[in-house]
Amino acid sequence: MTILVPTARFAPAPSRCCSLVLRLIRAQNDPVRDRLRSCLLAQTDERLRESLGFSEVDIRTLRSG
């Protein structure tokens, strides 16, 4: 049995949003995603960046969406 261990983490391209943000923005009539988006919007930009790993593009998209 072979176990593969990732040696590096790849960050998303700076010009693109992460798929989580895109799914939250595109959600229509989904109360769970609306609640999650509301919780994320209540966080500061600094917390979104440092604790959750959001990029500047992610934060701008989330706040404008």
Jmol script that loads the backbone (N, CA, C; Angstrom):
load data "model"
ATOM      1  N   MET A   1       0.839  -1.172   0.000  1.00  0.00           N
ATOM      2  CA  MET A   1       0.000   0.000   0.000  1.00  0.00           C
ATOM      3  C   MET A   1       0.887   1.239   0.000  1.00  0.00           C
ATOM      4  N   THR A   2       0.597   2.149  -0.894  1.00  0.00           N
ATOM      5  CA  THR A   2       1.372   3.383  -0.995  1.00  0.00           C
ATOM      6  C   THR A   2       0.576   4.529  -0.405  1.00  0.00           C
ATOM      7  N   ILE A   3       1.220   5.311   0.439  1.00  0.00           N
ATOM      8  CA  ILE A   3       0.579   6.485   1.024  1.00  0.00           C
ATOM      9  C   ILE A   3       1.254   7.721   0.456  1.00  0.00           C
ATOM     10  N   LEU A   4       0.459   8.563  -0.149  1.00  0.00           N
ATOM     11  CA  LEU A   4       0.987   9.806  -0.702  1.00  0.00           C
ATOM     12  C   LEU A   4       0.802  10.926   0.301  1.00  0.00           C
ATOM     13  N   VAL A   5       1.861  11.660   0.543  1.00  0.00           N
ATOM     14  CA  VAL A   5       1.814  12.778   1.481  1.00  0.00           C
ATOM     15  C   VAL A   5       2.033  14.057   0.681  1.00  0.00           C
ATOM     16  N   PRO A   6       1.115  15.005   0.767  1.00  0.00           N
ATOM     17  CA  PRO A   6       1.318  16.246   0.019  1.00  0.00           C
ATOM     18  C   PRO A   6       2.513  17.011   0.576  1.00  0.00           C
ATOM     19  N   THR A   7       3.329  17.521  -0.322  1.00  0.00           N
ATOM     20  CA  THR A   7       4.525  18.227   0.113  1.00  0.00           C
ATOM     21  C   THR A   7       4.361  19.739   0.056  1.00  0.00           C
ATOM     22  N   ALA A   8       3.353  20.219  -0.634  1.00  0.00           N
ATOM     23  CA  ALA A   8       3.147  21.664  -0.724  1.00  0.00           C
ATOM     24  C   ALA A   8       1.663  21.946  -0.880  1.00  0.00           C
ATOM     25  N   ARG A   9       1.265  23.096  -0.395  1.00  0.00           N
ATOM     26  CA  ARG A   9      -0.123  23.524  -0.578  1.00  0.00           C
ATOM     27  C   ARG A   9      -0.143  24.529  -1.706  1.00  0.00           C
ATOM     28  N   PHE A  10      -1.101  24.375  -2.580  1.00  0.00           N
ATOM     29  CA  PHE A  10      -1.213  25.289  -3.704  1.00  0.00           C
ATOM     30  C   PHE A  10      -2.349  26.259  -3.435  1.00  0.00           C
ATOM     31  N   ALA A  11      -2.044  27.530  -3.466  1.00  0.00           N
ATOM     32  CA  ALA A  11      -3.063  28.559  -3.265  1.00  0.00           C
ATOM     33  C   ALA A  11      -3.810  28.765  -4.572  1.00  0.00           C
ATOM     34  N   PRO A  12      -5.090  29.136  -4.487  1.00  0.00           N
ATOM     35  CA  PRO A  12      -5.820  29.418  -5.715  1.00  0.00           C
ATOM     36  C   PRO A  12      -5.229  30.623  -6.428  1.00  0.00           C
ATOM     37  N   ALA A  13      -5.421  30.676  -7.704  1.00  0.00           N
ATOM     38  CA  ALA A  13      -4.912  31.811  -8.480  1.00  0.00           C
ATOM     39  C   ALA A  13      -5.506  33.098  -7.936  1.00  0.00           C
ATOM     40  N   PRO A  14      -4.733  34.165  -7.824  1.00  0.00           N
ATOM     41  CA  PRO A  14      -5.229  35.392  -7.219  1.00  0.00           C
ATOM     42  C   PRO A  14      -6.377  36.038  -7.982  1.00  0.00           C
ATOM     43  N   SER A  15      -6.531  35.725  -9.249  1.00  0.00           N
ATOM     44  CA  SER A  15      -7.598  36.354 -10.025  1.00  0.00           C
ATOM     45  C   SER A  15      -8.916  35.606  -9.918  1.00  0.00           C
ATOM     46  N   ARG A  16      -8.934  34.474  -9.206  1.00  0.00           N
ATOM     47  CA  ARG A  16     -10.147  33.662  -9.104  1.00  0.00           C
ATOM     48  C   ARG A  16     -10.603  33.552  -7.670  1.00  0.00           C
ATOM     49  N   CYS A  17     -11.886  33.362  -7.502  1.00  0.00           N
ATOM     50  CA  CYS A  17     -12.456  33.135  -6.175  1.00  0.00           C
ATOM     51  C   CYS A  17     -12.440  31.650  -5.872  1.00  0.00           C
ATOM     52  N   CYS A  18     -12.434  31.337  -4.586  1.00  0.00           N
ATOM     53  CA  CYS A  18     -12.536  29.922  -4.226  1.00  0.00           C
ATOM     54  C   CYS A  18     -13.947  29.438  -4.508  1.00  0.00           C
ATOM     55  N   SER A  19     -14.090  28.152  -4.665  1.00  0.00           N
ATOM     56  CA  SER A  19     -15.385  27.591  -5.044  1.00  0.00           C
ATOM     57  C   SER A  19     -16.431  27.779  -3.950  1.00  0.00           C
ATOM     58  N   LEU A  20     -16.017  27.813  -2.681  1.00  0.00           N
ATOM     59  CA  LEU A  20     -16.968  28.043  -1.595  1.00  0.00           C
ATOM     60  C   LEU A  20     -17.661  29.389  -1.754  1.00  0.00           C
ATOM     61  N   VAL A  21     -16.883  30.430  -1.988  1.00  0.00           N
ATOM     62  CA  VAL A  21     -17.459  31.768  -2.148  1.00  0.00           C
ATOM     63  C   VAL A  21     -18.384  31.806  -3.356  1.00  0.00           C
ATOM     64  N   LEU A  22     -17.972  31.212  -4.449  1.00  0.00           N
ATOM     65  CA  LEU A  22     -18.811  31.211  -5.646  1.00  0.00           C
ATOM     66  C   LEU A  22     -20.124  30.474  -5.410  1.00  0.00           C
ATOM     67  N   ARG A  23     -20.073  29.337  -4.716  1.00  0.00           N
ATOM     68  CA  ARG A  23     -21.306  28.597  -4.431  1.00  0.00           C
ATOM     69  C   ARG A  23     -22.224  29.370  -3.501  1.00  0.00           C
ATOM     70  N   LEU A  24     -21.656  30.093  -2.533  1.00  0.00           N
ATOM     71  CA  LEU A  24     -22.482  30.882  -1.625  1.00  0.00           C
ATOM     72  C   LEU A  24     -23.152  32.044  -2.352  1.00  0.00           C
ATOM     73  N   ILE A  25     -22.428  32.666  -3.262  1.00  0.00           N
ATOM     74  CA  ILE A  25     -22.968  33.800  -4.005  1.00  0.00           C
ATOM     75  C   ILE A  25     -24.061  33.339  -4.966  1.00  0.00           C
ATOM     76  N   ARG A  26     -23.860  32.204  -5.593  1.00  0.00           N
ATOM     77  CA  ARG A  26     -24.804  31.715  -6.606  1.00  0.00           C
ATOM     78  C   ARG A  26     -26.029  31.020  -6.017  1.00  0.00           C
ATOM     79  N   ALA A  27     -26.010  30.736  -4.732  1.00  0.00           N
ATOM     80  CA  ALA A  27     -27.112  30.001  -4.111  1.00  0.00           C
ATOM     81  C   ALA A  27     -28.410  30.792  -4.199  1.00  0.00           C
ATOM     82  N   GLN A  28     -29.436  30.145  -4.634  1.00  0.00           N
ATOM     83  CA  GLN A  28     -30.770  30.743  -4.737  1.00  0.00           C
ATOM     84  C   GLN A  28     -31.718  29.950  -3.848  1.00  0.00           C
ATOM     85  N   ASN A  29     -32.412  30.625  -2.964  1.00  0.00           N
ATOM     86  CA  ASN A  29     -33.419  29.990  -2.109  1.00  0.00           C
ATOM     87  C   ASN A  29     -32.857  28.816  -1.314  1.00  0.00           C
ATOM     88  N   ASP A  30     -31.662  28.976  -0.782  1.00  0.00           N
ATOM     89  CA  ASP A  30     -31.048  27.933   0.029  1.00  0.00           C
ATOM     90  C   ASP A  30     -30.772  28.511   1.415  1.00  0.00           C
ATOM     91  N   PRO A  31     -31.622  28.198   2.401  1.00  0.00           N
ATOM     92  CA  PRO A  31     -31.470  28.821   3.718  1.00  0.00           C
ATOM     93  C   PRO A  31     -30.158  28.473   4.420  1.00  0.00           C
ATOM     94  N   VAL A  32     -29.630  27.291   4.188  1.00  0.00           N
ATOM     95  CA  VAL A  32     -28.366  26.909   4.829  1.00  0.00           C
ATOM     96  C   VAL A  32     -27.222  27.764   4.293  1.00  0.00           C
ATOM     97  N   ARG A  33     -27.144  27.911   3.000  1.00  0.00           N
ATOM     98  CA  ARG A  33     -26.080  28.733   2.415  1.00  0.00           C
ATOM     99  C   ARG A  33     -26.264  30.203   2.764  1.00  0.00           C
ATOM    100  N   ASP A  34     -27.506  30.651   2.879  1.00  0.00           N
ATOM    101  CA  ASP A  34     -27.756  32.033   3.302  1.00  0.00           C
ATOM    102  C   ASP A  34     -27.255  32.276   4.722  1.00  0.00           C
ATOM    103  N   ARG A  35     -27.491  31.305   5.616  1.00  0.00           N
ATOM    104  CA  ARG A  35     -27.001  31.439   6.998  1.00  0.00           C
ATOM    105  C   ARG A  35     -25.481  31.433   7.045  1.00  0.00           C
ATOM    106  N   LEU A  36     -24.862  30.563   6.277  1.00  0.00           N
ATOM    107  CA  LEU A  36     -23.400  30.505   6.245  1.00  0.00           C
ATOM    108  C   LEU A  36     -22.823  31.815   5.709  1.00  0.00           C
ATOM    109  N   ARG A  37     -23.421  32.318   4.647  1.00  0.00           N
ATOM    110  CA  ARG A  37     -22.958  33.585   4.077  1.00  0.00           C
ATOM    111  C   ARG A  37     -23.113  34.711   5.087  1.00  0.00           C
ATOM    112  N   SER A  38     -24.210  34.738   5.826  1.00  0.00           N
ATOM    113  CA  SER A  38     -24.428  35.762   6.850  1.00  0.00           C
ATOM    114  C   SER A  38     -23.373  35.672   7.953  1.00  0.00           C
ATOM    115  N   CYS A  39     -23.042  34.452   8.358  1.00  0.00           N
ATOM    116  CA  CYS A  39     -21.999  34.275   9.380  1.00  0.00           C
ATOM    117  C   CYS A  39     -20.651  34.766   8.883  1.00  0.00           C
ATOM    118  N   LEU A  40     -20.333  34.467   7.637  1.00  0.00           N
ATOM    119  CA  LEU A  40     -19.057  34.926   7.073  1.00  0.00           C
ATOM    120  C   LEU A  40     -19.024  36.445   6.933  1.00  0.00           C
ATOM    121  N   LEU A  41     -20.146  37.033   6.546  1.00  0.00           N
ATOM    122  CA  LEU A  41     -20.200  38.492   6.399  1.00  0.00           C
ATOM    123  C   LEU A  41     -20.044  39.203   7.739  1.00  0.00           C
ATOM    124  N   ALA A  42     -20.381  38.536   8.824  1.00  0.00           N
ATOM    125  CA  ALA A  42     -20.252  39.130  10.150  1.00  0.00           C
ATOM    126  C   ALA A  42     -18.796  39.161  10.633  1.00  0.00           C
ATOM    127  N   GLN A  43     -17.926  38.393   9.985  1.00  0.00           N
ATOM    128  CA  GLN A  43     -16.514  38.328  10.365  1.00  0.00           C
ATOM    129  C   GLN A  43     -15.748  39.526   9.790  1.00  0.00           C
ATOM    130  N   THR A  44     -14.662  39.887  10.437  1.00  0.00           N
ATOM    131  CA  THR A  44     -13.812  40.950   9.917  1.00  0.00           C
ATOM    132  C   THR A  44     -12.973  40.412   8.756  1.00  0.00           C
ATOM    133  N   ASP A  45     -12.510  41.320   7.912  1.00  0.00           N
ATOM    134  CA  ASP A  45     -11.657  40.913   6.794  1.00  0.00           C
ATOM    135  C   ASP A  45     -10.393  40.226   7.299  1.00  0.00           C
ATOM    136  N   GLU A  46      -9.851  40.736   8.391  1.00  0.00           N
ATOM    137  CA  GLU A  46      -8.625  40.157   8.942  1.00  0.00           C
ATOM    138  C   GLU A  46      -8.851  38.702   9.361  1.00  0.00           C
ATOM    139  N   ARG A  47      -9.975  38.426  10.003  1.00  0.00           N
ATOM    140  CA  ARG A  47     -10.263  37.047  10.428  1.00  0.00           C
ATOM    141  C   ARG A  47     -10.490  36.142   9.219  1.00  0.00           C
ATOM    142  N   LEU A  48     -11.193  36.652   8.210  1.00  0.00           N
ATOM    143  CA  LEU A  48     -11.413  35.853   7.006  1.00  0.00           C
ATOM    144  C   LEU A  48     -10.088  35.494   6.337  1.00  0.00           C
ATOM    145  N   ARG A  49      -9.167  36.440   6.319  1.00  0.00           N
ATOM    146  CA  ARG A  49      -7.858  36.207   5.700  1.00  0.00           C
ATOM    147  C   ARG A  49      -7.003  35.259   6.535  1.00  0.00           C
ATOM    148  N   GLU A  50      -6.819  35.595   7.805  1.00  0.00           N
ATOM    149  CA  GLU A  50      -5.850  34.864   8.624  1.00  0.00           C
ATOM    150  C   GLU A  50      -6.365  33.517   9.120  1.00  0.00           C
ATOM    151  N   SER A  51      -7.582  33.470   9.597  1.00  0.00           N
ATOM    152  CA  SER A  51      -8.089  32.227  10.185  1.00  0.00           C
ATOM    153  C   SER A  51      -8.693  31.279   9.158  1.00  0.00           C
ATOM    154  N   LEU A  52      -9.362  31.847   8.159  1.00  0.00           N
ATOM    155  CA  LEU A  52     -10.073  31.002   7.203  1.00  0.00           C
ATOM    156  C   LEU A  52      -9.388  30.897   5.851  1.00  0.00           C
ATOM    157  N   GLY A  53      -8.338  31.680   5.618  1.00  0.00           N
ATOM    158  CA  GLY A  53      -7.556  31.564   4.395  1.00  0.00           C
ATOM    159  C   GLY A  53      -8.185  32.168   3.152  1.00  0.00           C
ATOM    160  N   PHE A  54      -9.110  33.106   3.329  1.00  0.00           N
ATOM    161  CA  PHE A  54      -9.727  33.755   2.176  1.00  0.00           C
ATOM    162  C   PHE A  54      -8.745  34.739   1.546  1.00  0.00           C
ATOM    163  N   SER A  55      -8.789  34.849   0.234  1.00  0.00           N
ATOM    164  CA  SER A  55      -7.960  35.837  -0.457  1.00  0.00           C
ATOM    165  C   SER A  55      -8.716  37.161  -0.519  1.00  0.00           C
ATOM    166  N   GLU A  56      -8.030  38.202  -0.950  1.00  0.00           N
ATOM    167  CA  GLU A  56      -8.675  39.514  -1.099  1.00  0.00           C
ATOM    168  C   GLU A  56      -9.819  39.435  -2.103  1.00  0.00           C
ATOM    169  N   VAL A  57      -9.629  38.670  -3.167  1.00  0.00           N
ATOM    170  CA  VAL A  57     -10.667  38.509  -4.189  1.00  0.00           C
ATOM    171  C   VAL A  57     -11.883  37.801  -3.590  1.00  0.00           C
ATOM    172  N   ASP A  58     -11.650  36.785  -2.776  1.00  0.00           N
ATOM    173  CA  ASP A  58     -12.743  36.079  -2.114  1.00  0.00           C
ATOM    174  C   ASP A  58     -13.558  37.027  -1.247  1.00  0.00           C
ATOM    175  N   ILE A  59     -12.861  37.841  -0.464  1.00  0.00           N
ATOM    176  CA  ILE A  59     -13.542  38.758   0.455  1.00  0.00           C
ATOM    177  C   ILE A  59     -14.334  39.800  -0.304  1.00  0.00           C
ATOM    178  N   ARG A  60     -13.741  40.374  -1.343  1.00  0.00           N
ATOM    179  CA  ARG A  60     -14.467  41.372  -2.147  1.00  0.00           C
ATOM    180  C   ARG A  60     -15.703  40.768  -2.783  1.00  0.00           C
ATOM    181  N   THR A  61     -15.574  39.558  -3.317  1.00  0.00           N
ATOM    182  CA  THR A  61     -16.705  38.891  -3.959  1.00  0.00           C
ATOM    183  C   THR A  61     -17.789  38.573  -2.941  1.00  0.00           C
ATOM    184  N   LEU A  62     -17.408  38.077  -1.799  1.00  0.00           N
ATOM    185  CA  LEU A  62     -18.364  37.748  -0.751  1.00  0.00           C
ATOM    186  C   LEU A  62     -19.127  38.998  -0.295  1.00  0.00           C
ATOM    187  N   ARG A  63     -18.416  40.088  -0.092  1.00  0.00           N
ATOM    188  CA  ARG A  63     -19.040  41.328   0.394  1.00  0.00           C
ATOM    189  C   ARG A  63     -19.883  42.000  -0.690  1.00  0.00           C
ATOM    190  N   SER A  64     -19.526  41.872  -1.939  1.00  0.00           N
ATOM    191  CA  SER A  64     -20.280  42.535  -3.006  1.00  0.00           C
ATOM    192  C   SER A  64     -21.419  41.673  -3.533  1.00  0.00           C
ATOM    193  N   GLY A  65     -21.345  40.359  -3.305  1.00  0.00           N
ATOM    194  CA  GLY A  65     -22.290  39.424  -3.881  1.00  0.00           C
ATOM    195  C   GLY A  65     -23.665  39.537  -3.338  1.00  0.00           C
TER     196      GLY A  65
END
end "model"
wireframe off; spacefill off
backbone 0.3
color backbone group
